[in-house]
Amino acid sequence: DKGEGYNLDVDICYFLSDNTMQVCLTKPRQGFDDVPVMLKRQLVPKNWEYIKRTFGESHEMDNPISNIVGTKRVDAADYITPDDLWCGTMIHVYGRDYKLMECDEFTKQYFQYHYGLVQPRLVDDEPEKKNFTHEVPQ
């Protein structure tokens, strides 16, 4: 993720049991408040910009899989699923773009078994550091 021009290393935890995600910082950022959880565990819509919720009765709000969106029902296909989580792809989570670089052993085995594909570990080139010079007036 690039938040305010910084590259942030995050752990994206995807829970297969209920298709929810959580985004946490891997290490605290120096000079910033320590906020380890950037996104608490929840369903993450693929196109959140276009979703405008209008809530009806309370039982409709309690079901995260079928929220009411105007007159259209949003089902599980409109949320991020394991099909979207391939190393090397970018996922868009509430205004932030994350590039998936690697995954743990369980995830590698899961994708090998279910999809027959190997999740590679990608090496990210160090971004070019900008040198800022400030002239001091005489």
Secondary structure, 3 states (H helix, E strand, C coil): CEECCEECCEEEEEECCCCEEEEEECCCCCCCCCCCEEEEEECCECCHHHCCCCCCCHHHHCCCCCEEECCEEECHHHECCHHHCCCCCEEEECCEEEECCCCCHHHHHHHHHHHCCCCCCCCCCCCCCCCCCCCCCC
